[in-house]
Amino acid sequence: MAGNLELKQLGTMVDGNEIDTVLVVFVDLQGRFMGKRVTGHFFMEEMTGDEGMHGCNYLLTVDVDMEPLPGYRYANWDLGYGDFHCVPDMSTLRVIPWLEKTALVICDVFTEEGDVVDVSPRQILKRQIERAKDAGYAFMCGSELEFFLFKDSFEEAGNKGYKNLVPHSAHIEDYHILQTTRDEYLIRQIRNGMDGAAVPVEFSKGEFGRGQQEINLRFADVLEMADRHTIYKNGVKEIADLNGRAVTFMAKHSMEEAGSSFHLHASIWDSEGKDTLMWDGDAPGNMSKTFRHFLGGWIATGRELAWMYAPYVNSYKRYQPESWAPTALAWGTDNRTCGYRLVGHGKSFRVESRIPGADANPYLAFAATIAAGLHGIQNEIEPPDPYEGNAYEAEDVARVPWNIVEAMTELENSKVAPEAFGEEVHYHLVNTAKQEWARSNQTITDWELQRNFERI
């Protein structure tokens, strides 16, 4: 299942005034939708072939503030920041129920000469999918995304400087039915809206923070899952905003609260996606050789590809001992203290990586997962022994990088990343990490003022 609209259906809906706007979008380095609102008639008349739409290539070199950053070879001031070409992937066409008479389509990004833009996140993932298929494999993934819900609106939160916000719950609401009933006026809109946008939802629940929510999406092939993840994340913010509420997908919005995770469930299948390659009744622990090596590669590259799961300075505040966020690059069976948790049986047998935060770009996170898995399979990397007990206290295991500087250095020195992604993509990602660190060093934080203004 991809989108829920055929192009012919869209044309009928446009003619019948059921759809008057098409969101024509692509994904930026932050995992956000960028693009244009196109009238339905113009889309049907001008954008259904290879013409697509055009946009400025600086959009693949900006930070969260939309500031064009230095150091990129792909696009910069010296090259004049020209256009790129966005071609709709019609398989992603769908209705967006929470926006009036609106459809959405996701584009792939090309140069004006028709070449693929390798540094675009969707293309980075598609390249890994192609590498996996060439090797005889396909990957299925699922996203579990957590976020915090506040009684303030986004405008009110901004006016407060994002401080002293009122959480939607005054207490921890993990699995709490009474509190989630109080949240249901909004969460129900999200669940039903996603189902209506061909982003199937399994369930929603309260999480371990005050006002923290989790809504789980049905697993799918990895590209479809990345598309769904991005539609979902954008949609949650839009639906909250329409209801006068603020949400955040920050990895750690408060040191007094749990962080927000993107639990990434992954399994490996045959190249047609019909048969799982995870399970082998004759193998120790029922893990197939292919899966053991996939898991071994994922763990072995856990430090050098960490930035692709935790791309911001704030991301690393989430990795705190006994916080439900992992610190150990260890695996265990149904052990939530490990970075990698084995769950499920038979065709549902999979590994849940607890490393990514809710702030991760899913296209980059999934691309890193495939690259790591292929590295493990090709080099027959065996995973370490499973960890039993509290992995926060584990000795002699590798740890998630403590901060973005560690992660950035690991990525820059990685041997796996340039081989898997290509030299230009590797350079582009490393520069993105470096610019995030540089921007943070140009900011005076509240912590610095409180600690140093009077006392030094």
Secondary structure as the mmCIF struct_conf table of DSSP 4:
data_model
#
loop_
_struct_conf.conf_type_id
_struct_conf.id
_struct_conf.beg_label_comp_id
_struct_conf.beg_label_asym_id
_struct_conf.beg_label_seq_id
_struct_conf.end_label_comp_id
_struct_conf.end_label_asym_id
_struct_conf.end_label_seq_id
BEND BEND1 ASN A 4 ASN A 4
HELX_RH_AL_P HELX_RH_AL_P1 LEU A 7 ASP A 15
TURN_TY1_P TURN_TY1_P1 GLY A 16 ASN A 17
BEND BEND2 GLU A 18 GLU A 18
STRN STRN1 THR A 21 VAL A 27
TURN_TY1_P TURN_TY1_P2 LEU A 29 GLN A 30
BEND BEND3 GLY A 31 GLY A 31
STRN STRN2 PHE A 33 THR A 39
HELX_RH_AL_P HELX_RH_AL_P2 GLY A 40 GLU A 46
BEND BEND4 MET A 47 ASP A 50
STRN STRN3 MET A 53 CYS A 56
HELX_RH_3T_P HELX_RH_3T_P1 ASN A 57 LEU A 60
BEND BEND5 THR A 61 THR A 61
STRN STRN4 VAL A 62 VAL A 62
TURN_TY1_P TURN_TY1_P3 VAL A 64 ASP A 65
HELX_LH_PP_P HELX_LH_PP_P1 GLU A 67 GLU A 67
STRN STRN5 PRO A 68 PRO A 68
HELX_LH_PP_P HELX_LH_PP_P2 LEU A 69 LEU A 69
BEND BEND6 PRO A 70 GLY A 71
BEND BEND7 ARG A 73 ALA A 75
TURN_TY1_P TURN_TY1_P4 TRP A 77 GLY A 80
STRN STRN6 ASP A 83 VAL A 95
TURN_TY1_P TURN_TY1_P5 PRO A 97 TRP A 98
BEND BEND8 LEU A 99 LEU A 99
TURN_TY1_P TURN_TY1_P6 GLU A 100 LYS A 101
STRN STRN7 THR A 102 PHE A 110
TURN_TY1_P TURN_TY1_P7 GLU A 112 GLU A 113
BEND BEND9 GLY A 114 GLY A 114
STRN STRN8 VAL A 116 VAL A 116
TURN_TY1_P TURN_TY1_P8 ASP A 118 VAL A 119
BEND BEND10 SER A 120 SER A 120
HELX_RH_AL_P HELX_RH_AL_P3 PRO A 121 ASP A 134
TURN_TY1_P TURN_TY1_P9 ALA A 135 GLY A 136
STRN STRN9 TYR A 137 PHE A 150
BEND BEND11 LYS A 151 ASP A 152
HELX_RH_AL_P HELX_RH_AL_P4 PHE A 154 ASN A 159
TURN_TY1_P TURN_TY1_P10 LYS A 160 TYR A 162
BEND BEND12 ASN A 164 ASN A 164
STRN STRN10 PRO A 167 PRO A 167
BEND BEND13 HIS A 168 HIS A 168
BEND BEND14 ALA A 170 HIS A 171
STRN STRN11 ILE A 172 ILE A 172
TURN_TY1_P TURN_TY1_P11 ASP A 174 TYR A 175
HELX_RH_AL_P HELX_RH_AL_P5 ILE A 177 GLY A 196
TURN_TY1_P TURN_TY1_P12 ALA A 197 ALA A 198
STRN STRN12 VAL A 201 GLY A 206
BEND BEND15 PHE A 208 GLY A 209
STRN STRN13 ARG A 210 ARG A 210
TURN_TY1_P TURN_TY1_P13 GLY A 211 GLY A 211
STRN STRN14 GLN A 212 LEU A 217
HELX_LH_PP_P HELX_LH_PP_P3 ARG A 218 PHE A 219
STRN STRN15 ALA A 220 ASP A 221
HELX_RH_AL_P HELX_RH_AL_P6 VAL A 222 LEU A 242
TURN_TY1_P TURN_TY1_P14 ASN A 243 GLY A 244
STRN STRN16 ALA A 246 THR A 248
BEND BEND16 ALA A 251 ALA A 251
BEND BEND17 HIS A 253 HIS A 253
TURN_TY1_P TURN_TY1_P15 MET A 255 GLU A 256
BEND BEND18 GLU A 257 GLU A 257
STRN STRN17 SER A 261 SER A 261
STRN STRN18 PHE A 262 ASP A 270
TURN_TY1_P TURN_TY1_P16 SER A 271 GLU A 272
BEND BEND19 GLY A 273 ASP A 275
STRN STRN19 THR A 276 THR A 276
BEND BEND20 LEU A 277 MET A 278
STRN STRN20 TRP A 279 TRP A 279
TURN_TY1_P TURN_TY1_P17 GLY A 281 ASP A 282
BEND BEND21 ALA A 283 ALA A 283
HELX_RH_3T_P HELX_RH_3T_P2 PRO A 284 ASN A 286
STRN STRN21 MET A 287 MET A 287
HELX_RH_AL_P HELX_RH_AL_P7 LYS A 289 ALA A 300
TURN_TY1_P TURN_TY1_P18 THR A 301 LEU A 305
HELX_RH_3T_P HELX_RH_3T_P3 ALA A 306 MET A 308
TURN_TY1_P TURN_TY1_P19 TYR A 309 TYR A 309
BEND BEND22 TYR A 312 TYR A 312
TURN_TY1_P TURN_TY1_P20 VAL A 313 VAL A 313
HELX_RH_3T_P HELX_RH_3T_P4 ASN A 314 ARG A 318
TURN_TY1_P TURN_TY1_P21 PRO A 321 GLU A 322
BEND BEND23 SER A 323 ALA A 325
STRN STRN22 ALA A 328 ALA A 328
STRN STRN23 TRP A 331 THR A 333
TURN_TY1_P TURN_TY1_P22 ASP A 334 ASP A 334
TURN_TY1_P TURN_TY1_P23 ARG A 336 THR A 337
BEND BEND24 CYS A 338 GLY A 339
STRN STRN24 TYR A 340 VAL A 343
HELX_RH_3T_P HELX_RH_3T_P5 GLY A 346 SER A 348
STRN STRN25 ARG A 350 SER A 353
STRN STRN26 GLY A 357 GLY A 357
TURN_TY1_P TURN_TY1_P24 ALA A 358 ASP A 359
BEND BEND25 ALA A 360 ALA A 360
HELX_RH_AL_P HELX_RH_AL_P8 PRO A 362 GLN A 378
TURN_TY1_P TURN_TY1_P25 ASN A 379 GLU A 380
HELX_LH_PP_P HELX_LH_PP_P4 ILE A 381 TYR A 387
BEND BEND26 GLY A 389 GLY A 389
HELX_RH_3T_P HELX_RH_3T_P6 ALA A 391 GLU A 393
BEND BEND27 GLU A 395 ASP A 396
STRN STRN27 ARG A 399 ARG A 399
BEND BEND28 TRP A 402 ASN A 403
HELX_RH_AL_P HELX_RH_AL_P9 ILE A 404 GLU A 412
TURN_TY1_P TURN_TY1_P26 ASN A 413 ASN A 413
BEND BEND29 LYS A 415 LYS A 415
HELX_RH_AL_P HELX_RH_AL_P10 VAL A 416 PHE A 421
HELX_RH_AL_P HELX_RH_AL_P11 GLU A 423 SER A 440
TURN_TY1_P TURN_TY1_P27 ASN A 441 GLN A 442
HELX_RH_AL_P HELX_RH_AL_P12 ASP A 446 ASN A 452
TURN_TY1_P TURN_TY1_P28 PHE A 453 ARG A 455
#
